Amino acid sequence: MTDPAPSGTEPFGPPSAPRPEESRRESLSSLVVAGLAGIILILVLFATLQLYFAVQQTIRYWVAESYVPLANGAFFLLVIFGGVFLVLRLLRRGP
């Protein structure tokens, strides 16, 4: 004899297919989220470029003229190392 399934459990078998309206709604919401993420990334890129050029002006203003190339070189190396670190971190994390 087989025991009846305990109450509150799902019957065995493949899950039911989602309704077409639900899948369209989910795809539309995922497109909206992706679009907002793209807009935010563009704004962050713009702000990063503005910060980059502001730091350049600050170096020219605060550092003595003879040391500006040295300060710029240190800043450029910091940006390069930071960028490489972030790219490697993203690559290790994977999709």
N, CA, C and O atoms as a GROMACS GRO file, in nm:
protein
  380
    1MET      N    1   0.082  -0.118   0.000
    1MET     CA    2   0.000   0.000   0.000
    1MET      C    3   0.087   0.124   0.000
    1MET      O    4   0.197   0.127   0.055
    2THR      N    5   0.034   0.223  -0.062
    2THR     CA    6   0.109   0.349  -0.065
    2THR      C    7   0.046   0.447   0.031
    2THR      O    8  -0.076   0.455   0.045
    3ASP      N    9   0.130   0.520   0.095
    3ASP     CA   10   0.082   0.622   0.187
    3ASP      C   11   0.043   0.746   0.108
    3ASP      O   12   0.111   0.779   0.010
    4PRO      N   13  -0.061   0.816   0.145
    4PRO     CA   14  -0.095   0.940   0.077
    4PRO      C   15   0.010   1.047   0.108
    4PRO      O   16   0.076   1.043   0.212
    5ALA      N   17   0.025   1.140   0.015
    5ALA     CA   18   0.124   1.248   0.034
    5ALA      C   19   0.083   1.334   0.152
    5ALA      O   20  -0.035   1.365   0.168
    6PRO      N   21   0.179   1.373   0.236
    6PRO     CA   22   0.146   1.458   0.350
    6PRO      C   23   0.086   1.590   0.301
    6PRO      O   24   0.121   1.639   0.193
    7SER      N   25  -0.001   1.645   0.380
    7SER     CA   26  -0.064   1.771   0.339
    7SER      C   27   0.040   1.882   0.333
    7SER      O   28   0.135   1.885   0.412
    8GLY      N   29   0.022   1.974   0.237
    8GLY     CA   30   0.115   2.086   0.223
    8GLY      C   31   0.231   2.059   0.131
    8GLY      O   32   0.314   2.148   0.112
    9THR      N   33   0.241   1.942   0.072
    9THR     CA   34   0.350   1.914  -0.020
    9THR      C   35   0.298   1.919  -0.162
    9THR      O   36   0.181   1.892  -0.188
   10GLU      N   37   0.386   1.953  -0.251
   10GLU     CA   38   0.351   1.961  -0.393
   10GLU      C   39   0.351   1.821  -0.454
   10GLU      O   40   0.431   1.736  -0.413
   11PRO      N   41   0.265   1.796  -0.549
   11PRO     CA   42   0.268   1.666  -0.616
   11PRO      C   43   0.392   1.656  -0.704
   11PRO      O   44   0.447   1.757  -0.748
   12PHE      N   45   0.435   1.534  -0.730
   12PHE     CA   46   0.552   1.513  -0.813
   12PHE      C   47   0.518   1.546  -0.958
   12PHE      O   48   0.404   1.535  -1.000
   13GLY      N   49   0.620   1.586  -1.033
   13GLY     CA   50   0.600   1.614  -1.175
   13GLY      C   51   0.664   1.746  -1.212
   13GLY      O   52   0.712   1.818  -1.125
   14PRO      N   53   0.665   1.778  -1.340
   14PRO     CA   54   0.728   1.903  -1.382
   14PRO      C   55   0.646   2.022  -1.336
   14PRO      O   56   0.523   2.013  -1.324
   15PRO      N   57   0.713   2.135  -1.309
   15PRO     CA   58   0.641   2.254  -1.266
   15PRO      C   59   0.556   2.307  -1.382
   15PRO      O   60   0.587   2.286  -1.499
   16SER      N   61   0.451   2.374  -1.347
   16SER     CA   62   0.362   2.428  -1.451
   16SER      C   63   0.431   2.543  -1.523
   16SER      O   64   0.511   2.616  -1.464
   17ALA      N   65   0.401   2.558  -1.650
   17ALA     CA   66   0.462   2.664  -1.730
   17ALA      C   67   0.403   2.798  -1.690
   17ALA      O   68   0.285   2.807  -1.658
   18PRO      N   69   0.488   2.905  -1.690
   18PRO     CA   70   0.436   3.036  -1.653
   18PRO      C   71   0.338   3.086  -1.759
   18PRO      O   72   0.348   3.052  -1.877
   19ARG      N   73   0.247   3.167  -1.715
   19ARG     CA   74   0.151   3.225  -1.807
   19ARG      C   75   0.222   3.326  -1.897
   19ARG      O   76   0.318   3.389  -1.854
   20PRO      N   77   0.176   3.344  -2.022
   20PRO     CA   78   0.241   3.441  -2.112
   20PRO      C   79   0.238   3.583  -2.057
   20PRO      O   80   0.334   3.658  -2.078
   21GLU      N   81   0.131   3.621  -1.988
   21GLU     CA   82   0.124   3.757  -1.933
   21GLU      C   83   0.231   3.779  -1.827
   21GLU      O   84   0.292   3.886  -1.821
   22GLU      N   85   0.253   3.676  -1.744
   22GLU     CA   86   0.353   3.688  -1.638
   22GLU      C   87   0.493   3.696  -1.696
   22GLU      O   88   0.576   3.774  -1.647
   23SER      N   89   0.522   3.617  -1.798
   23SER     CA   90   0.657   3.619  -1.855
   23SER      C   91   0.683   3.753  -1.924
   23SER      O   92   0.794   3.804  -1.919
   24ARG      N   93   0.581   3.810  -1.990
   24ARG     CA   94   0.599   3.942  -2.053
   24ARG      C   95   0.622   4.048  -1.947
   24ARG      O   96   0.706   4.137  -1.965
   25ARG      N   97   0.549   4.040  -1.838
   25ARG     CA   98   0.564   4.137  -1.731
   25ARG      C   99   0.703   4.128  -1.670
   25ARG      O  100   0.767   4.229  -1.642
   26GLU      N  101   0.750   4.004  -1.649
   26GLU     CA  102   0.884   3.985  -1.592
   26GLU      C  103   0.992   4.033  -1.688
   26GLU      O  104   1.090   4.093  -1.645
   27SER      N  105   0.975   4.008  -1.819
   27SER     CA  106   1.075   4.053  -1.914
   27SER      C  107   1.074   4.204  -1.925
   27SER      O  108   1.180   4.265  -1.942
   28LEU      N  109   0.957   4.267  -1.916
   28LEU     CA  110   0.949   4.412  -1.921
   28LEU      C  111   1.015   4.473  -1.799
   28LEU      O  112   1.087   4.572  -1.810
   29SER      N  113   0.992   4.414  -1.682
   29SER     CA  114   1.054   4.467  -1.561
   29SER      C  115   1.205   4.448  -1.563
   29SER      O  116   1.279   4.533  -1.515
   30SER      N  117   1.251   4.336  -1.620
   30SER     CA  118   1.396   4.316  -1.628
   30SER      C  119   1.458   4.415  -1.727
   30SER      O  120   1.571   4.460  -1.707
   31LEU      N  121   1.386   4.449  -1.834
   31LEU     CA  122   1.435   4.550  -1.928
   31LEU      C  123   1.442   4.688  -1.863
   31LEU      O  124   1.536   4.763  -1.887
   32VAL      N  125   1.343   4.721  -1.783
   32VAL     CA  126   1.344   4.850  -1.713
   32VAL      C  127   1.460   4.857  -1.616
   32VAL      O  128   1.529   4.958  -1.607
   33VAL      N  129   1.482   4.748  -1.543
   33VAL     CA  130   1.594   4.745  -1.447
   33VAL      C  131   1.727   4.756  -1.521
   33VAL      O  132   1.817   4.829  -1.477
   34ALA      N  133   1.741   4.686  -1.634
   34ALA     CA  134   1.864   4.694  -1.712
   34ALA      C  135   1.884   4.835  -1.768
   34ALA      O  136   1.996   4.886  -1.770
   35GLY      N  137   1.777   4.898  -1.812
   35GLY     CA  138   1.787   5.035  -1.863
   35GLY      C  139   1.828   5.133  -1.755
   35GLY      O  140   1.912   5.220  -1.778
   36LEU      N  141   1.769   5.120  -1.637
   36LEU     CA  142   1.807   5.207  -1.526
   36LEU      C  143   1.952   5.184  -1.485
   36LEU      O  144   2.024   5.279  -1.454
   37ALA      N  145   1.995   5.058  -1.485
   37ALA     CA  146   2.134   5.029  -1.452
   37ALA      C  147   2.228   5.091  -1.555
   37ALA      O  148   2.335   5.141  -1.520
   38GLY      N  149   2.188   5.087  -1.683
   38GLY     CA  150   2.270   5.150  -1.788
   38GLY      C  151   2.280   5.300  -1.770
   38GLY      O  152   2.387   5.357  -1.786
   39ILE      N  153   2.169   5.364  -1.737
   39ILE     CA  154   2.170   5.509  -1.715
   39ILE      C  155   2.258   5.544  -1.596
   39ILE      O  156   2.335   5.639  -1.601
   40ILE      N  157   2.247   5.466  -1.490
   40ILE     CA  158   2.329   5.491  -1.371
   40ILE      C  159   2.477   5.472  -1.404
   40ILE      O  160   2.561   5.549  -1.357
   41LEU      N  161   2.510   5.370  -1.482
   41LEU     CA  162   2.650   5.348  -1.521
   41LEU      C  163   2.704   5.465  -1.603
   41LEU      O  164   2.819   5.505  -1.585
   42ILE      N  165   2.623   5.519  -1.693
   42ILE     CA  166   2.667   5.635  -1.772
   42ILE      C  167   2.691   5.755  -1.680
   42ILE      O  168   2.790   5.826  -1.697
   43LEU      N  169   2.601   5.777  -1.584
   43LEU     CA  170   2.620   5.888  -1.490
   43LEU      C  171   2.745   5.868  -1.404
   43LEU      O  172   2.818   5.963  -1.378
   44VAL      N  173   2.768   5.745  -1.361
   44VAL     CA  174   2.888   5.717  -1.282
   44VAL      C  175   3.014   5.740  -1.366
   44VAL      O  176   3.112   5.795  -1.316
   45LEU      N  177   3.012   5.698  -1.491
   45LEU     CA  178   3.127   5.722  -1.579
   45LEU      C  179   3.153   5.870  -1.597
   45LEU      O  180   3.268   5.915  -1.592
   46PHE      N  181   3.047   5.947  -1.618
   46PHE     CA  182   3.062   6.092  -1.634
   46PHE      C  183   3.119   6.155  -1.506
   46PHE      O  184   3.209   6.238  -1.513
   47ALA      N  185   3.067   6.114  -1.390
   47ALA     CA  186   3.117   6.167  -1.263
   47ALA      C  187   3.262   6.127  -1.240
   47ALA      O  188   3.340   6.205  -1.185
   48THR      N  189   3.298   6.006  -1.280
   48THR     CA  190   3.437   5.961  -1.266
   48THR      C  191   3.532   6.045  -1.352
   48THR      O  192   3.640   6.083  -1.306
   49LEU      N  193   3.491   6.073  -1.474
   49LEU     CA  194   3.575   6.157  -1.560
   49LEU      C  195   3.587   6.298  -1.503
   49LEU      O  196   3.696   6.356  -1.506
   50GLN      N  197   3.478   6.353  -1.452
   50GLN     CA  198   3.484   6.486  -1.391
   50GLN      C  199   3.578   6.486  -1.271
   50GLN      O  200   3.657   6.579  -1.253
   51LEU      N  201   3.572   6.383  -1.188
   51LEU     CA  202   3.661   6.372  -1.072
   51LEU      C  203   3.806   6.361  -1.118
   51LEU      O  204   3.895   6.421  -1.058
   52TYR      N  205   3.829   6.283  -1.222
   52TYR     CA  206   3.965   6.266  -1.275
   52TYR      C  207   4.025   6.401  -1.314
   52TYR      O  208   4.138   6.432  -1.278
   53PHE      N  209   3.948   6.480  -1.389
   53PHE     CA  210   4.000   6.610  -1.432
   53PHE      C  211   4.007   6.710  -1.316
   53PHE      O  212   4.093   6.798  -1.317
   54ALA      N  213   3.920   6.698  -1.219
   54ALA     CA  214   3.927   6.785  -1.102
   54ALA      C  215   4.053   6.756  -1.020
   54ALA      O  216   4.116   6.847  -0.967
   55VAL      N  217   4.090   6.629  -1.011
   55VAL     CA  218   4.214   6.594  -0.940
   55VAL      C  219   4.334   6.651  -1.014
   55VAL      O  220   4.429   6.698  -0.951
   56GLN      N  221   4.331   6.647  -1.147
   56GLN     CA  222   4.440   6.705  -1.225
   56GLN      C  223   4.455   6.855  -1.196
   56GLN      O  224   4.567   6.904  -1.178
   57GLN      N  225   4.344   6.927  -1.191
   57GLN     CA  226   4.348   7.070  -1.160
   57GLN      C  227   4.396   7.094  -1.018
   57GLN      O  228   4.470   7.188  -0.991
   58THR      N  229   4.353   7.008  -0.926
   58THR     CA  230   4.395   7.022  -0.787
   58THR      C  231   4.545   7.000  -0.774
   58THR      O  232   4.611   7.070  -0.697
   59ILE      N  233   4.599   6.904  -0.846
   59ILE     CA  234   4.744   6.880  -0.842
   59ILE      C  235   4.817   7.003  -0.894
   59ILE      O  236   4.916   7.046  -0.834
   60ARG      N  237   4.770   7.060  -1.004
   60ARG     CA  238   4.836   7.180  -1.058
   60ARG      C  239   4.826   7.298  -0.962
   60ARG      O  240   4.915   7.383  -0.959
   61TYR      N  241   4.720   7.304  -0.883
   61TYR     CA  242   4.700   7.416  -0.791
   61TYR      C  243   4.780   7.399  -0.663
   61TYR      O  244   4.840   7.496  -0.616
   62TRP      N  245   4.783   7.279  -0.605
   62TRP     CA  246   4.841   7.259  -0.473
   62TRP      C  247   4.988   7.216  -0.474
   62TRP      O  248   5.058   7.234  -0.375
   63VAL      N  249   5.034   7.160  -0.585
   63VAL     CA  250   5.172   7.109  -0.590
   63VAL      C  251   5.260   7.211  -0.661
   63VAL      O  252   5.219   7.275  -0.758
   64ALA      N  253   5.382   7.226  -0.610
   64ALA     CA  254   5.476   7.319  -0.672
   64ALA      C  255   5.500   7.278  -0.818
   64ALA      O  256   5.497   7.160  -0.851
   65GLU      N  257   5.525   7.377  -0.903
   65GLU     CA  258   5.536   7.356  -1.047
   65GLU      C  259   5.641   7.249  -1.083
   65GLU      O  260   5.621   7.172  -1.177
   66SER      N  261   5.749   7.245  -1.011
   66SER     CA  262   5.853   7.148  -1.044
   66SER      C  263   5.812   7.004  -1.009
   66SER      O  264   5.868   6.909  -1.064
   67TYR      N  265   5.716   6.987  -0.919
   67TYR     CA  266   5.674   6.853  -0.877
   67TYR      C  267   5.543   6.806  -0.942
   67TYR      O  268   5.497   6.696  -0.914
   68VAL      N  269   5.484   6.888  -1.028
   68VAL     CA  270   5.358   6.852  -1.092
   68VAL      C  271   5.372   6.723  -1.174
   68VAL      O  272   5.286   6.637  -1.164
   69PRO      N  273   5.479   6.707  -1.257
   69PRO     CA  274   5.490   6.581  -1.332
   69PRO      C  275   5.500   6.457  -1.241
   69PRO      O  276   5.444   6.352  -1.272
   70LEU      N  277   5.571   6.470  -1.131
   70LEU     CA  278   5.584   6.359  -1.037
   70LEU      C  279   5.449   6.327  -0.973
   70LEU      O  280   5.412   6.210  -0.962
   71ALA      N  281   5.376   6.428  -0.930
   71ALA     CA  282   5.244   6.406  -0.869
   71ALA      C  283   5.147   6.347  -0.972
   71ALA      O  284   5.069   6.258  -0.939
   72ASN      N  285   5.152   6.397  -1.097
   72ASN     CA  286   5.066   6.342  -1.201
   72ASN      C  287   5.100   6.195  -1.227
   72ASN      O  288   5.011   6.112  -1.243
   73GLY      N  289   5.229   6.163  -1.233
   73GLY     CA  290   5.271   6.025  -1.254
   73GLY      C  291   5.222   5.934  -1.143
   73GLY      O  292   5.177   5.822  -1.170
   74ALA      N  293   5.231   5.980  -1.018
   74ALA     CA  294   5.183   5.899  -0.905
   74ALA      C  295   5.031   5.880  -0.915
   74ALA      O  296   4.980   5.771  -0.889
   75PHE      N  297   4.961   5.985  -0.952
   75PHE     CA  298   4.816   5.975  -0.966
   75PHE      C  299   4.780   5.879  -1.079
   75PHE      O  300   4.689   5.797  -1.064
   76PHE      N  301   4.850   5.888  -1.192
   76PHE     CA  302   4.822   5.798  -1.305
   76PHE      C  303   4.848   5.653  -1.268
   76PHE      O  304   4.771   5.564  -1.305
   77LEU      N  305   4.957   5.628  -1.196
   77LEU     CA  306   4.986   5.491  -1.152
   77LEU      C  307   4.878   5.440  -1.057
   77LEU      O  308   4.838   5.323  -1.065
   78LEU      N  309   4.831   5.526  -0.968
   78LEU     CA  310   4.723   5.487  -0.877
   78LEU      C  311   4.597   5.452  -0.955
   78LEU      O  312   4.530   5.354  -0.923
   79VAL      N  313   4.564   5.530  -1.057
   79VAL     CA  314   4.446   5.502  -1.139
   79VAL      C  315   4.464   5.370  -1.215
   79VAL      O  316   4.371   5.290  -1.221
   80ILE      N  317   4.582   5.347  -1.272
   80ILE     CA  318   4.607   5.224  -1.347
   80ILE      C  319   4.598   5.102  -1.256
   80ILE      O  320   4.532   5.004  -1.290
   81PHE      N  321   4.664   5.108  -1.140
   81PHE     CA  322   4.660   4.994  -1.048
   81PHE      C  323   4.518   4.969  -0.997
   81PHE      O  324   4.475   4.854  -0.987
   82GLY      N  325   4.446   5.074  -0.966
   82GLY     CA  326   4.307   5.059  -0.923
   82GLY      C  327   4.220   4.998  -1.031
   82GLY      O  328   4.137   4.911  -1.003
   83GLY      N  329   4.238   5.042  -1.155
   83GLY     CA  330   4.160   4.987  -1.266
   83GLY      C  331   4.192   4.841  -1.292
   83GLY      O  332   4.102   4.761  -1.313
   84VAL      N  333   4.320   4.806  -1.289
   84VAL     CA  334   4.359   4.666  -1.310
   84VAL      C  335   4.306   4.578  -1.198
   84VAL      O  336   4.258   4.467  -1.222
   85PHE      N  337   4.314   4.629  -1.074
   85PHE     CA  338   4.261   4.553  -0.960
   85PHE      C  339   4.111   4.526  -0.976
   85PHE      O  340   4.066   4.414  -0.954
   86LEU      N  341   4.035   4.629  -1.015
   86LEU     CA  342   3.891   4.612  -1.031
   86LEU      C  343   3.857   4.517  -1.146
   86LEU      O  344   3.766   4.435  -1.133
   87VAL      N  345   3.929   4.527  -1.257
   87VAL     CA  346   3.903   4.438  -1.370
   87VAL      C  347   3.934   4.293  -1.332
   87VAL      O  348   3.856   4.203  -1.363
   88LEU      N  349   4.047   4.270  -1.266
   88LEU     CA  350   4.081   4.134  -1.225
   88LEU      C  351   3.979   4.079  -1.125
   88LEU      O  352   3.944   3.961  -1.129
   89ARG      N  353   3.932   4.165  -1.036
   89ARG     CA  354   3.832   4.121  -0.939
   89ARG      C  355   3.702   4.082  -1.009
   89ARG      O  356   3.638   3.983  -0.972
   90LEU      N  357   3.662   4.159  -1.109
   90LEU     CA  358   3.541   4.126  -1.183
   90LEU      C  359   3.558   3.997  -1.264
   90LEU      O  360   3.465   3.917  -1.275
   91LEU      N  361   3.677   3.978  -1.322
   91LEU     CA  362   3.701   3.857  -1.401
   91LEU      C  363   3.702   3.734  -1.314
   91LEU      O  364   3.655   3.628  -1.357
   92ARG      N  365   3.755   3.744  -1.193
   92ARG     CA  366   3.759   3.629  -1.104
   92ARG      C  367   3.621   3.592  -1.055
   92ARG      O  368   3.591   3.475  -1.032
   93ARG      N  369   3.535   3.693  -1.039
   93ARG     CA  370   3.400   3.668  -0.991
   93ARG      C  371   3.318   3.591  -1.093
   93ARG      O  372   3.233   3.510  -1.056
   94GLY      N  373   3.342   3.615  -1.220
   94GLY     CA  374   3.273   3.541  -1.324
   94GLY      C  375   3.134   3.594  -1.351
   94GLY      O  376   3.088   3.689  -1.287
   95PRO      N  377   3.067   3.530  -1.447
   95PRO     CA  378   2.933   3.576  -1.484
   95PRO      C  379   2.827   3.546  -1.381
   95PRO      O  380   2.710   3.580  -1.401
   0.00000   0.00000   0.00000
